[in-house]
Amino acid sequence: QVRLVESGGGLVQPGGSLRLSCACPRCILSTFNQYVIGWYRQATGKERELVASVSYDGKTNYANSVKGRFTISRHNSRKTVYLQVASLNPEDTAVYYCNTVPENTNSWGQGAQVTVSS
């Protein structure tokens, strides 16, 4: 089972950037490496959406709404996945979660709040 922990959220002005981290401290490395890991987000009153994903070998996919602004990366030996978010706008305000792709019901963490506001 993959238990993921998000960190790095915060309050940022429009146009700003942040780096979110998703770690799996209790994972066995070989287990972590089996999974595609994704970053999801859920804004108030909206459904959760997958915004980016990365495979073991670094293949990435992005939602159209974040393409060119968000960058997902993976450091396998650290069992950590990062999401660099840039050129933020108020519509990016949400709780950001990481999970496997497809998602595992038991792997949701508490998420990281990102608030974009002046």
Helices and strands as residue ranges (DSSP letters): E 5-7, E 10-12, E 18-23, H 29-32, E 37-42, E 49-54, E 60-62, E 70-75, G 76-78, E 80-85, G 90-92, E 94-100, G 105-107, E 112-116
